[in-house]
Amino acid sequence: MTFSIVAHDPETEAVGVAVQSKFVSVGSVVPFAAADAGAVATQSFANVAYGPDGLDLLREGHTAGEAIDALVKEDEDAASRQVGVVGTDGSVGAYTGEDCLDVAGDRQGETYTVQGNILENEATLTAMAEAYEAADGGLPERLLAALFAGDEAGGDSRGKQSAALYVAKPDGGYDGRNDRWIDVRVDDHEEPIAELERVFKLYDVTLLSRAEPDDPASLDGEVAEAVTGTLVDLGFIDGEPSASFGEAERDALEAFRGVNNFENHSLPALEDAIAHGWSETDPAVDGEARLIDAIWHGLGRLPRE
């Protein structure tokens, strides 16, 4: 009841898994990743030991294919299992047991593998692979693009319930003290992938760092008026919306930054992000959600650090 993608980004040394399932809290079962080894997705009557054991095998110098061979060899129920593995050595592999429920299968590319079981159709896997290869952005954006494409092509034949995005990168964790770069889960939701993307955007703005803009843009005109109107509505500033963005408005944006824990980004960087990202947001979305989405889109111009 699950489809997933496991991938390696050689440029950033990140490895990760994105997964969706008609199963509660799929993020607690399927994805495993470690920056010094690789990533594993274990599904279809999942054997969760495949995660830590597979990572250990990768650390010992085994390729993804060799690790999979070792895992299934020792598992008497291997015919019902499905697993995808990528190694930081660049190796990629997957296994779909002959007793996995249809439609089940996997596809591999140079740096990734997609796999699924109890799918609506095989087009789900093809769409995921094509979307990952065509998507812009960093590894997390490309993983999410694959999930959206798989769902739109057919997805899980039994429906939707949960989704997860887990990416490891050397020193990528909070304050650089572990490798857990991105760890976002939606455990029970009618549209889990869309909700996963929403939570990821908030996570990205809050916890991940970007390079500072070389020449920060200032807010003015219609965008400044819309932004100050939002800050008025949220109670960060008194008065009426203004088409100029001066000291009082920047003080309000600073207060908004503090309340939302956006200290990873300087105040000029946030103003620059909103100035560049506002036009990319949905006008039907009001208030804080639109402001955060504008920040996310604007920061997307800048490389992650």
DODO-762052 format. One record per residue (C-alpha): residue number from 1; x, y, z. Coordinates in nm, 3 decimals. Example, Ala and Ser with C-alpha at 12.3 -4.5 7.8 and 13.67 -1.06 7.14 Angstrom:
+-----+---------+---------+---------+
: num :    east :   north :      up :
+-----+---------+---------+---------+
:   1 :   1.230 :  -0.450 :   0.780 :
:   2 :   1.367 :  -0.106 :   0.714 :
+-----+---------+---------+---------+
//
This chain:
+-----+---------+---------+---------+
: num :    east :   north :      up :
+-----+---------+---------+---------+
:   1 :   0.000 :   0.000 :   0.000 :
:   2 :   0.303 :   0.221 :  -0.044 :
:   3 :   0.513 :   0.405 :  -0.299 :
:   4 :   0.850 :   0.563 :  -0.229 :
:   5 :   1.164 :   0.711 :  -0.377 :
:   6 :   1.516 :   0.675 :  -0.239 :
:   7 :   1.785 :   0.904 :  -0.379 :
:   8 :   2.138 :   1.037 :  -0.345 :
:   9 :   2.255 :   1.388 :  -0.433 :
:  10 :   2.630 :   1.363 :  -0.501 :
:  11 :   2.668 :   1.743 :  -0.507 :
:  12 :   2.549 :   1.796 :  -0.149 :
:  13 :   2.627 :   1.441 :  -0.023 :
:  14 :   2.263 :   1.416 :   0.092 :
:  15 :   2.064 :   1.092 :   0.085 :
:  16 :   1.694 :   1.063 :   0.145 :
:  17 :   1.357 :   0.892 :   0.121 :
:  18 :   1.011 :   1.025 :   0.039 :
:  19 :   0.711 :   0.796 :   0.084 :
:  20 :   0.330 :   0.793 :   0.079 :
:  21 :   0.099 :   0.514 :   0.195 :
:  22 :  -0.253 :   0.411 :   0.292 :
:  23 :  -0.105 :   0.331 :   0.630 :
:  24 :  -0.090 :   0.540 :   0.944 :
:  25 :   0.247 :   0.703 :   1.028 :
:  26 :   0.441 :   0.559 :   0.735 :
:  27 :   0.736 :   0.775 :   0.839 :
:  28 :   0.783 :   0.558 :   1.147 :
:  29 :   0.826 :   0.243 :   0.937 :
:  30 :   0.964 :   0.295 :   0.587 :
:  31 :   1.246 :   0.556 :   0.569 :
:  32 :   1.600 :   0.517 :   0.701 :
:  33 :   1.899 :   0.734 :   0.609 :
:  34 :   2.249 :   0.810 :   0.733 :
:  35 :   2.499 :   1.049 :   0.576 :
:  36 :   2.789 :   0.806 :   0.625 :
:  37 :   2.610 :   0.516 :   0.453 :
:  38 :   2.305 :   0.583 :   0.234 :
:  39 :   1.929 :   0.547 :   0.250 :
:  40 :   1.680 :   0.260 :   0.269 :
:  41 :   1.304 :   0.231 :   0.215 :
:  42 :   1.156 :  -0.091 :   0.350 :
:  43 :   0.792 :  -0.163 :   0.266 :
:  44 :   0.533 :  -0.427 :   0.172 :
:  45 :   0.495 :  -0.622 :   0.499 :
:  46 :   0.797 :  -0.413 :   0.593 :
:  47 :   1.086 :  -0.571 :   0.776 :
:  48 :   1.205 :  -0.267 :   0.971 :
:  49 :   1.535 :  -0.441 :   1.046 :
:  50 :   1.621 :  -0.382 :   0.679 :
:  51 :   1.676 :  -0.015 :   0.769 :
:  52 :   1.954 :  -0.030 :   1.030 :
:  53 :   2.094 :  -0.356 :   0.896 :
:  54 :   2.106 :  -0.220 :   0.543 :
:  55 :   2.282 :   0.097 :   0.656 :
:  56 :   2.537 :  -0.112 :   0.847 :
:  57 :   2.606 :  -0.317 :   0.535 :
:  58 :   2.660 :   0.000 :   0.333 :
:  59 :   2.900 :   0.133 :   0.598 :
:  60 :   3.097 :  -0.189 :   0.572 :
:  61 :   3.160 :  -0.117 :   0.206 :
:  62 :   2.886 :  -0.322 :   0.039 :
:  63 :   2.708 :  -0.178 :  -0.263 :
:  64 :   2.333 :  -0.124 :  -0.257 :
:  65 :   2.278 :  -0.445 :  -0.452 :
:  66 :   2.504 :  -0.646 :  -0.224 :
:  67 :   2.328 :  -0.509 :   0.082 :
:  68 :   1.988 :  -0.608 :  -0.059 :
:  69 :   2.114 :  -0.959 :  -0.140 :
:  70 :   2.234 :  -1.002 :   0.218 :
:  71 :   1.909 :  -0.871 :   0.367 :
:  72 :   1.674 :  -1.093 :   0.168 :
:  73 :   1.898 :  -1.400 :   0.202 :
:  74 :   1.847 :  -1.402 :   0.579 :
:  75 :   1.471 :  -1.330 :   0.566 :
:  76 :   1.235 :  -1.626 :   0.538 :
:  77 :   0.955 :  -1.390 :   0.435 :
:  78 :   1.161 :  -1.213 :   0.169 :
:  79 :   0.910 :  -1.296 :  -0.104 :
:  80 :   0.663 :  -1.054 :   0.058 :
:  81 :   0.912 :  -0.771 :   0.107 :
:  82 :   1.004 :  -0.469 :  -0.100 :
:  83 :   1.312 :  -0.253 :  -0.046 :
:  84 :   1.497 :   0.028 :  -0.221 :
:  85 :   1.854 :   0.125 :  -0.134 :
:  86 :   2.105 :   0.391 :  -0.240 :
:  87 :   2.460 :   0.415 :  -0.113 :
:  88 :   2.679 :   0.718 :  -0.072 :
:  89 :   2.919 :   0.531 :  -0.301 :
:  90 :   2.674 :   0.597 :  -0.585 :
:  91 :   2.528 :   0.247 :  -0.600 :
:  92 :   2.152 :   0.195 :  -0.641 :
:  93 :   1.936 :  -0.115 :  -0.602 :
:  94 :   1.588 :  -0.244 :  -0.528 :
:  95 :   1.406 :  -0.570 :  -0.465 :
:  96 :   1.038 :  -0.656 :  -0.513 :
:  97 :   0.945 :  -0.998 :  -0.382 :
:  98 :   0.735 :  -1.226 :  -0.598 :
:  99 :   0.457 :  -1.236 :  -0.337 :
: 100 :   0.417 :  -0.857 :  -0.315 :
: 101 :   0.058 :  -0.762 :  -0.395 :
: 102 :  -0.010 :  -0.619 :  -0.741 :
: 103 :   0.059 :  -0.379 :  -0.885 :
: 104 :   0.414 :  -0.398 :  -0.747 :
: 105 :   0.748 :  -0.308 :  -0.900 :
: 106 :   1.049 :  -0.079 :  -0.902 :
: 107 :   1.250 :   0.145 :  -1.135 :
: 108 :   1.607 :   0.270 :  -1.106 :
: 109 :   1.794 :   0.573 :  -1.237 :
: 110 :   2.153 :   0.683 :  -1.199 :
: 111 :   2.109 :   0.820 :  -0.846 :
: 112 :   1.768 :   0.695 :  -0.735 :
: 113 :   1.521 :   0.409 :  -0.713 :
: 114 :   1.140 :   0.420 :  -0.699 :
: 115 :   0.926 :   0.133 :  -0.577 :
: 116 :   0.566 :   0.063 :  -0.490 :
: 117 :   0.312 :  -0.206 :  -0.412 :
: 118 :  -0.068 :  -0.231 :  -0.430 :
: 119 :  -0.051 :   0.050 :  -0.683 :
: 120 :  -0.324 :   0.166 :  -0.915 :
: 121 :  -0.095 :   0.109 :  -1.214 :
: 122 :   0.265 :   0.080 :  -1.328 :
: 123 :   0.247 :   0.436 :  -1.461 :
: 124 :   0.285 :   0.549 :  -1.100 :
: 125 :   0.647 :   0.432 :  -1.096 :
: 126 :   0.728 :   0.575 :  -1.439 :
: 127 :   0.580 :   0.911 :  -1.347 :
: 128 :   0.782 :   0.925 :  -1.026 :
: 129 :   1.107 :   0.852 :  -1.207 :
: 130 :   1.039 :   1.107 :  -1.481 :
: 131 :   0.937 :   1.376 :  -1.232 :
: 132 :   1.246 :   1.326 :  -1.019 :
: 133 :   1.474 :   1.356 :  -1.321 :
: 134 :   1.295 :   1.665 :  -1.456 :
: 135 :   1.239 :   1.857 :  -1.131 :
: 136 :   1.426 :   2.174 :  -1.041 :
: 137 :   1.558 :   2.255 :  -0.697 :
: 138 :   1.745 :   2.056 :  -0.438 :
: 139 :   1.702 :   1.697 :  -0.327 :
: 140 :   1.396 :   1.759 :  -0.104 :
: 141 :   1.208 :   1.944 :  -0.380 :
: 142 :   1.284 :   1.667 :  -0.628 :
: 143 :   1.172 :   1.397 :  -0.385 :
: 144 :   0.844 :   1.578 :  -0.326 :
: 145 :   0.796 :   1.624 :  -0.701 :
: 146 :   0.825 :   1.247 :  -0.742 :
: 147 :   0.559 :   1.185 :  -0.476 :
: 148 :   0.316 :   1.431 :  -0.635 :
: 149 :   0.372 :   1.276 :  -0.979 :
: 150 :   0.320 :   0.923 :  -0.852 :
: 151 :  -0.001 :   1.019 :  -0.677 :
: 152 :  -0.134 :   1.202 :  -0.982 :
: 153 :  -0.053 :   0.906 :  -1.209 :
: 154 :  -0.250 :   0.663 :  -0.995 :
: 155 :  -0.071 :   0.613 :  -0.667 :
: 156 :  -0.183 :   0.374 :  -0.397 :
: 157 :  -0.489 :   0.181 :  -0.511 :
: 158 :  -0.632 :   0.179 :  -0.158 :
: 159 :  -0.610 :   0.554 :  -0.108 :
: 160 :  -0.405 :   0.800 :   0.096 :
: 161 :  -0.324 :   0.843 :   0.462 :
: 162 :   0.033 :   0.939 :   0.552 :
: 163 :   0.357 :   1.062 :   0.399 :
: 164 :   0.712 :   1.137 :   0.506 :
: 165 :   1.031 :   1.306 :   0.389 :
: 166 :   1.359 :   1.209 :   0.555 :
: 167 :   1.696 :   1.338 :   0.429 :
: 168 :   2.039 :   1.301 :   0.591 :
: 169 :   2.339 :   1.521 :   0.511 :
: 170 :   2.680 :   1.549 :   0.679 :
: 171 :   2.643 :   1.791 :   0.974 :
: 172 :   2.304 :   1.888 :   0.836 :
: 173 :   2.105 :   1.847 :   1.157 :
: 174 :   1.999 :   2.112 :   1.405 :
: 175 :   2.301 :   2.325 :   1.502 :
: 176 :   2.518 :   2.092 :   1.290 :
: 177 :   2.526 :   1.828 :   1.562 :
: 178 :   2.391 :   1.531 :   1.365 :
: 179 :   2.308 :   1.440 :   1.005 :
: 180 :   1.925 :   1.456 :   1.027 :
: 181 :   1.885 :   1.741 :   0.779 :
: 182 :   1.513 :   1.706 :   0.699 :
: 183 :   1.268 :   1.498 :   0.902 :
: 184 :   0.904 :   1.579 :   0.825 :
: 185 :   0.604 :   1.350 :   0.867 :
: 186 :   0.229 :   1.362 :   0.816 :
: 187 :   0.078 :   1.069 :   1.004 :
: 188 :  -0.291 :   1.090 :   0.910 :
: 189 :  -0.439 :   1.330 :   0.654 :
: 190 :  -0.682 :   1.330 :   0.362 :
: 191 :  -0.413 :   1.482 :   0.135 :
: 192 :  -0.088 :   1.373 :   0.297 :
: 193 :   0.152 :   1.477 :   0.020 :
: 194 :   0.014 :   1.831 :  -0.005 :
: 195 :   0.024 :   1.858 :   0.373 :
: 196 :   0.379 :   1.720 :   0.374 :
: 197 :   0.483 :   1.992 :   0.130 :
: 198 :   0.318 :   2.260 :   0.347 :
: 199 :   0.497 :   2.141 :   0.660 :
: 200 :   0.825 :   2.105 :   0.471 :
: 201 :   0.807 :   2.467 :   0.355 :
: 202 :   0.768 :   2.580 :   0.716 :
: 203 :   1.050 :   2.347 :   0.823 :
: 204 :   1.271 :   2.479 :   0.543 :
: 205 :   1.219 :   2.845 :   0.634 :
: 206 :   1.263 :   2.776 :   1.006 :
: 207 :   1.548 :   2.526 :   1.025 :
: 208 :   1.747 :   2.531 :   0.702 :
: 209 :   1.997 :   2.802 :   0.615 :
: 210 :   2.036 :   2.992 :   0.288 :
: 211 :   2.307 :   3.217 :   0.153 :
: 212 :   2.245 :   3.588 :   0.210 :
: 213 :   2.127 :   3.781 :  -0.099 :
: 214 :   2.399 :   3.993 :  -0.257 :
: 215 :   2.174 :   4.294 :  -0.315 :
: 216 :   1.862 :   4.262 :  -0.095 :
: 217 :   1.543 :   4.400 :  -0.245 :
: 218 :   1.315 :   4.632 :  -0.047 :
: 219 :   0.937 :   4.614 :  -0.027 :
: 220 :   0.734 :   4.891 :  -0.185 :
: 221 :   0.418 :   4.956 :  -0.381 :
: 222 :   0.138 :   4.701 :  -0.399 :
: 223 :   0.343 :   4.422 :  -0.244 :
: 224 :   0.441 :   4.641 :   0.052 :
: 225 :   0.075 :   4.734 :   0.100 :
: 226 :  -0.032 :   4.369 :   0.090 :
: 227 :   0.242 :   4.267 :   0.334 :
: 228 :   0.175 :   4.550 :   0.578 :
: 229 :  -0.195 :   4.465 :   0.558 :
: 230 :  -0.112 :   4.110 :   0.660 :
: 231 :   0.106 :   4.234 :   0.947 :
: 232 :  -0.180 :   4.460 :   1.061 :
: 233 :  -0.425 :   4.169 :   1.049 :
: 234 :  -0.185 :   3.953 :   1.250 :
: 235 :  -0.148 :   4.223 :   1.515 :
: 236 :   0.218 :   4.304 :   1.455 :
: 237 :   0.151 :   4.668 :   1.361 :
: 238 :  -0.120 :   4.926 :   1.432 :
: 239 :  -0.275 :   5.141 :   1.166 :
: 240 :  -0.358 :   5.101 :   0.801 :
: 241 :  -0.171 :   4.911 :   0.527 :
: 242 :   0.101 :   5.123 :   0.365 :
: 243 :   0.260 :   5.118 :   0.020 :
: 244 :   0.589 :   5.219 :   0.181 :
: 245 :   0.791 :   4.986 :   0.401 :
: 246 :   0.976 :   5.189 :   0.662 :
: 247 :   1.108 :   5.152 :   1.015 :
: 248 :   0.773 :   5.068 :   1.177 :
: 249 :   0.696 :   4.804 :   0.913 :
: 250 :   1.041 :   4.648 :   0.948 :
: 251 :   0.997 :   4.640 :   1.326 :
: 252 :   0.672 :   4.451 :   1.268 :
: 253 :   0.844 :   4.209 :   1.028 :
: 254 :   1.117 :   4.160 :   1.290 :
: 255 :   0.850 :   4.072 :   1.548 :
: 256 :   0.692 :   3.830 :   1.299 :
: 257 :   1.036 :   3.675 :   1.242 :
: 258 :   1.088 :   3.622 :   1.615 :
: 259 :   0.745 :   3.473 :   1.685 :
: 260 :   0.790 :   3.224 :   1.399 :
: 261 :   1.151 :   3.130 :   1.485 :
: 262 :   1.288 :   3.247 :   1.149 :
: 263 :   1.617 :   3.363 :   1.300 :
: 264 :   1.811 :   3.152 :   1.047 :
: 265 :   1.752 :   3.441 :   0.805 :
: 266 :   1.839 :   3.807 :   0.857 :
: 267 :   1.566 :   4.070 :   0.842 :
: 268 :   1.697 :   4.205 :   0.505 :
: 269 :   1.697 :   3.848 :   0.370 :
: 270 :   1.333 :   3.800 :   0.473 :
: 271 :   1.227 :   4.131 :   0.317 :
: 272 :   1.414 :   4.038 :   0.000 :
: 273 :   1.249 :   3.693 :  -0.004 :
: 274 :   0.900 :   3.841 :   0.031 :
: 275 :   0.970 :   4.098 :  -0.240 :
: 276 :   1.076 :   3.824 :  -0.483 :
: 277 :   0.835 :   3.552 :  -0.368 :
: 278 :   0.503 :   3.731 :  -0.325 :
: 279 :   0.407 :   3.698 :  -0.691 :
: 280 :   0.460 :   3.322 :  -0.670 :
: 281 :   0.197 :   3.276 :  -0.398 :
: 282 :  -0.171 :   3.193 :  -0.432 :
: 283 :  -0.385 :   3.510 :  -0.392 :
: 284 :  -0.664 :   3.293 :  -0.252 :
: 285 :  -0.446 :   3.215 :   0.051 :
: 286 :  -0.454 :   3.493 :   0.309 :
: 287 :  -0.260 :   3.595 :   0.615 :
: 288 :   0.032 :   3.415 :   0.771 :
: 289 :   0.020 :   3.119 :   0.530 :
: 290 :   0.069 :   3.345 :   0.227 :
: 291 :   0.347 :   3.541 :   0.396 :
: 292 :   0.536 :   3.222 :   0.484 :
: 293 :   0.484 :   3.085 :   0.133 :
: 294 :   0.625 :   3.408 :  -0.012 :
: 295 :   0.932 :   3.377 :   0.209 :
: 296 :   0.981 :   3.016 :   0.100 :
: 297 :   0.952 :   3.098 :  -0.269 :
: 298 :   1.185 :   3.397 :  -0.237 :
: 299 :   1.446 :   3.206 :  -0.042 :
: 300 :   1.433 :   2.937 :  -0.311 :
: 301 :   1.645 :   3.164 :  -0.533 :
: 302 :   1.934 :   3.126 :  -0.290 :
: 303 :   2.147 :   2.815 :  -0.236 :
: 304 :   2.108 :   2.620 :   0.086 :
: 305 :   2.410 :   2.615 :   0.312 :
+-----+---------+---------+---------+
//
